[in-house]
Amino acid sequence: MLHHTLWAASSDLARSCLHHPFVRGLAGGTLDPGLFRRYIAQDAFFLRAFIRAYAVALARSTDPETQAVFHSLIGGALEELELHRRYSTELGIDLEHVLPTPACRAYTDFLLRTAWHSSAAETVASMAPCMRLYAYLGRELAGHSHPGHPYRRWIDTYSDAGFEALAVRLESLLDKIGADSREVRDRYRYAMQCELDFFSQFPDPRSLNDG
């Protein structure tokens, strides 16, 4: 299947994300709380753009089945944003005045530009890496979740079967409307690189000691 081919072609980047100091800090609970606060602010900005990209893709679609998929994915992303809203309340983050970092802006601009000006297949190929990567990270980090873990809620959100189901639904749409073209491959890999760049903007020396 196409989504398996694309994931395999970018598995090096996915592994780099899994072993990134930021993600290892999340897993071990050693991540600096200030860095997590910055991450939540940037990720909330990203999610809002992600939802807009889904909405653009929905508006440009003429196939009812495809429209239904985008509609359900928008709902899932809005639920995910609720996690960030809860964190923002607890951590004192003003989500209405988040200034995106260059890495965040590059990623959101890419998604929205693709949604507006490229094919539906290229748009889905640009968005699938985020969903699959976070489901992958959630699954790999699930064993670290325990009462008292400072980032348990984050781990539980992305290891949840409901999130996996959303990722599968988006990948099924990619298999249905996409083709193994250079454009689709390039969009997918660039999005995965953006994911790695997103984590890399939050270096935490303490997490380097987490195994």
C-alpha distance (Angstrom), angle and dihedral (degrees) to the residues before:
residue distance angle dihedral
M1 . . .
L2 3.77 . .
H3 3.78 96.2 .
H4 3.82 90.8 53.4
T5 3.80 90.4 51.0
L6 3.79 93.1 49.9
W7 3.81 93.9 45.1
A8 3.80 91.3 49.7
A9 3.81 91.1 49.6
S10 3.81 89.8 55.4
S11 3.80 98.8 35.6
D12 3.81 89.8 112.4
L13 3.80 89.7 63.2
A14 3.81 92.1 44.4
R15 3.81 90.4 53.7
S16 3.79 90.0 47.8
C17 3.80 88.3 55.2
L18 3.81 92.0 48.5
H19 3.81 92.2 51.3
H20 3.79 95.3 39.1
P21 3.84 112.9 124.9
F22 3.81 90.2 -120.6
V23 3.82 92.7 55.9
R24 3.80 92.5 41.6
G25 3.80 87.2 52.7
L26 3.78 89.7 53.2
A27 3.80 90.6 49.0
G28 3.77 94.8 49.7
G29 3.78 96.2 38.1
T30 3.81 90.1 -121.9
L31 3.80 97.4 112.7
D32 3.78 112.7 124.5
P33 3.84 108.3 -104.2
G34 3.79 90.7 -135.5
L35 3.79 91.1 57.6
F36 3.80 90.8 48.0
R37 3.80 88.9 52.2
R38 3.82 90.2 53.0
Y39 3.80 90.4 46.5
I40 3.81 92.9 52.6
A41 3.81 91.3 51.0
Q42 3.81 92.9 50.3
D43 3.80 93.9 42.0
A44 3.81 90.9 51.5
F45 3.81 89.2 53.1
F46 3.80 88.5 49.0
L47 3.81 93.6 48.6
R48 3.78 92.1 53.2
A49 3.80 89.3 54.7
F50 3.81 90.0 44.8
I51 3.80 89.7 55.3
R52 3.81 90.8 49.1
A53 3.80 90.0 51.5
Y54 3.81 89.6 52.9
A55 3.80 89.1 49.0
V56 3.81 92.1 51.2
A57 3.79 90.5 48.9
L58 3.81 89.6 49.4
A59 3.81 92.0 49.6
R60 3.81 92.0 49.4
S61 3.81 93.9 47.1
T62 3.80 121.3 96.4
D63 3.82 98.4 -178.4
P64 3.84 112.6 94.1
E65 3.81 93.3 -147.7
T66 3.79 91.8 52.3
Q67 3.78 90.4 45.9
A68 3.80 89.8 53.4
V69 3.80 91.1 52.7
F70 3.79 93.0 50.9
H71 3.80 90.2 46.4
S72 3.81 92.0 54.7
L73 3.81 92.0 45.2
I74 3.79 91.2 52.5
G75 3.80 88.0 54.3
G76 3.79 90.9 50.7
A77 3.80 92.6 49.6
L78 3.80 90.7 49.4
E79 3.82 89.1 53.8
E80 3.80 89.2 50.1
L81 3.79 89.5 51.3
E82 3.80 88.2 56.2
L83 3.81 87.9 64.6
H84 3.79 88.5 56.9
R85 3.79 91.8 47.1
R86 3.79 90.2 54.6
Y87 3.76 90.6 48.8
S88 3.80 90.6 47.2
T89 3.80 90.6 55.7
E90 3.78 92.3 48.8
L91 3.81 95.2 43.4
G92 3.80 98.7 38.6
I93 3.81 97.3 -114.9
D94 3.80 119.4 160.0
L95 3.80 100.9 -144.5
E96 3.80 91.8 -173.8
H97 3.80 92.4 65.3
V98 3.80 105.2 40.8
L99 3.80 113.7 144.5
P100 3.82 106.9 -149.1
T101 3.77 118.9 -128.7
P102 3.83 118.6 -126.4
A103 3.82 90.4 -101.3
C104 3.79 92.5 50.4
R105 3.80 93.2 45.2
A106 3.80 92.7 48.6
Y107 3.80 90.4 53.3
T108 3.81 97.0 45.8
D109 3.82 93.0 44.1
F110 3.80 89.2 51.9
L111 3.81 92.9 50.7
L112 3.79 95.3 47.1
R113 3.80 93.8 43.3
T114 3.80 89.9 51.3
A115 3.81 92.8 47.0
W116 3.80 92.2 51.3
H117 3.78 101.0 40.3
S118 3.81 110.1 22.7
S119 3.78 136.3 64.7
A120 3.78 123.1 -78.2
A121 3.80 89.2 -110.8
E122 3.80 91.8 55.5
T123 3.79 90.3 46.8
V124 3.79 92.4 52.5
A125 3.81 90.2 45.2
S126 3.82 87.7 54.5
M127 3.79 93.5 51.1
A128 3.81 102.4 38.3
P129 3.84 95.5 73.5
C130 3.81 92.3 62.8
M131 3.79 93.0 51.7
R132 3.80 96.0 43.2
L133 3.81 94.0 43.3
Y134 3.80 94.2 52.2
A135 3.81 91.6 46.2
Y136 3.81 87.5 50.4
L137 3.80 92.7 48.8
G138 3.79 91.2 46.2
R139 3.79 91.6 52.1
E140 3.80 93.2 46.9
L141 3.81 93.4 46.9
A142 3.82 96.4 42.0
G143 3.78 92.6 97.5
H144 3.80 90.1 61.0
S145 3.81 93.3 60.0
H146 3.77 112.9 106.8
P147 3.81 138.1 140.6
G148 3.77 109.3 -72.0
H149 3.82 95.5 23.6
P150 3.84 104.9 137.3
Y151 3.81 93.1 -139.0
R152 3.79 98.7 36.3
R153 3.82 93.2 119.0
W154 3.82 91.0 55.5
I155 3.81 92.4 49.0
D156 3.80 93.1 45.4
T157 3.82 92.0 50.3
Y158 3.79 94.4 56.1
S159 3.80 96.8 37.4
D160 3.80 91.0 52.8
A161 3.81 118.0 116.1
G162 3.79 89.9 -128.6
F163 3.80 91.8 61.7
E164 3.80 91.0 47.3
A165 3.81 88.7 52.5
L166 3.81 91.0 54.9
A167 3.79 91.0 50.4
V168 3.79 90.5 50.1
R169 3.79 91.4 49.2
L170 3.80 92.0 53.6
E171 3.80 91.4 46.3
S172 3.81 90.6 49.5
L173 3.79 88.7 54.6
L174 3.80 89.7 50.1
D175 3.81 90.2 52.5
K176 3.79 90.0 49.5
I177 3.81 100.8 48.4
G178 3.80 103.4 21.0
A179 3.78 136.1 82.6
D180 3.78 131.3 -158.1
S181 3.80 93.9 -100.4
R182 3.78 130.9 147.5
E183 3.81 90.2 -111.8
V184 3.80 93.0 53.8
R185 3.81 92.6 45.3
D186 3.81 92.2 48.1
R187 3.81 93.0 49.3
Y188 3.80 92.1 48.9
R189 3.78 95.8 48.2
Y190 3.79 94.3 43.7
A191 3.80 89.9 53.1
M192 3.80 90.1 50.9
Q193 3.79 89.9 50.4
C194 3.80 88.2 51.3
E195 3.80 88.5 54.9
L196 3.80 91.1 54.6
D197 3.81 91.0 45.7
F198 3.81 89.1 50.8
F199 3.81 92.0 57.6
S200 3.80 91.7 42.2
Q201 3.79 92.5 63.1
F202 3.82 88.9 69.4
P203 3.82 105.8 59.8
D204 3.79 114.4 179.8
P205 3.83 115.1 -176.1
R206 3.82 92.0 -165.3
S207 3.80 92.0 62.6
L208 3.80 91.2 59.0
N209 3.80 86.8 79.0
D210 3.81 92.9 56.7
G211 3.79 113.9 101.9
